[in-house]
Amino acid sequence: MTLVSSVLENFKAKATGTLVIIVLYFVAYAVRNIYFHPLSKYPGPKLWAATRFRYLLSIWSGNLHTDVQQLHQRYGEIVRVAPDEISFARPDAWHDVYSNAPGHPAFPKSKLWHGQAPGRPMSILNALDRNSHSRFRRAMEPGFTERALRFQEPLIQTYTDMLITALDKFVSQSSDGAVINVVQWFGFTIFDLIGDLAFGESFECLGNSKFHPWVALIFNSLKAATLAASLRYYPSIDWLLRLAIPKSVMQKQKEHWQLAVDKVNRRLNTEKERPDIISMIKLDENRVDGISIPELQATASVIIVAGSETTVSVLTGMTNYLVRNPKVLARLTAEIRSTFKLEKDMSLSALKEVPYLNAVIQEGLRLCNPTPVGLPRIVPPGGGTVCGHQLPEGTFVNVHPLALSRSPEMFHDPHGFHPERWLNIDPRFSGDKHEAVQTFGVGPRSCIGKPLAWAEMRLVLARMVWRFELQMADTEAGRVEWDDQKVFSVVQRKPFEVRLNLREGVPSIS
Ligand code: HEM
């Protein structure tokens, strides 16, 4: 008995001693970070400056975008959001962080957020060094120019036709129109199109009225990837994460990857010349003047994810704001119907010249940024300057899109949906700082798919309002507020329903 109690006493004393050391270590670490760190002079809450934990909690809750926006409202345009991270809400920060300038190259991506998965080839997203990245860009550029878009137009028109035909069928079944979940229908269309452009075959979501399993997996894997990357701030507990991932998830990921490889290989073995992106990417197994086949396999998957999640979000968000702002919707509808007598007249080049449509999309890109948390970068060796502030190497930096696009310093009535602000004719918006919004990013890593995204958004939106009367649906999913959604790197969209009726005097297709 005495031996047992003395062993227990001894254990208790050691455990208490260890706990005290751990607590003291954390206190010293936090005090050092708050008061004696090179970034201590920057404003921000002490809790966020002390350790990464508060920042991680915010990521895990899906509220990092709004939490940091609120910090900017409270502390100003430059805020310390973690011991080693500064967030900027100034338009000039865009170019300082992301663009190349003489003697000031764009800040690199960090391994933590963009490292290559073990055993996987490099893709355009995780080509971290400048030379590899510019090799990817040079190889891919021919597939993403305005000229390439002219070749791709028949495919873009075909999938948009399929969307409109499918919706027309629903709407024509009842005199009261139909309530549709636009997240799904825009998703089916954009995934089928991007699948065709990047893999040479559609996912057949429109035909089957449901998401292909490969596509369905993307939604969950983006959230999982965000949570996994966030844990890499603490490499010592990274192994815990790997233990926590169920084997079935790893197996699914493998199948997902294999399917992408098979699809690319099938496309490469097809002799047929098709006007898709994949046929325009330059291949070179020596990786000098192009990308290798494994790199293409990895990059084709990136194109699918980067090109679909984003476009579907902006299209859905814009539709959400349009049905909530009937005057804007009426003006857009009138513009499209008076400009185009027939649906087939809506070519990509004609739609480029329609001013209010373009302004609606600009405003949609401002309010419905699919990545409102921003694009983290790291200050390179030797340090770097952002907005005149010299920052030590290894500091994480970010320009915060949500804080900028919703700032009253940048935009008049920043929460309102006012496409007019982009037309430069209404004096209420003359003080707006358009350059604060950079939804496609800036610099050498900015969005390569911007012309395609604009083309898709113009065509889908214009075709929708030409044929249908759009209205808020009186359902729970019809009342979703765009801002009331979580973000795990990208917006996690809730279902969003809209009531559609056939336009008066237009015969149904079906
Ligand atoms: C509204 C739609 C879109 C938005 C808002 C958007 C936004 C962005 C942003 C902000 C980046 C920069 C990421 C970074 O710097 O870390 C990016 C990169 C990229 N986007 Fe998009 N994107 C859209 C549509 C598309 C489409 C349609 C495609 C292709 C079909 C595409 C393909 C890519 C690729 C491949 C990259 C990586 C570029 C690089 O690393 O050099 N995106 N996009």
Residues whose N, C-alpha, C, O or C-beta is under 5 A from the ligand:
A	BS01	HEM	I124 L125 I303 A306 G307 T310 T311 V314 L375 T439 F440 G441 P444 R445 S446 C447 I448 G449 L452 A453
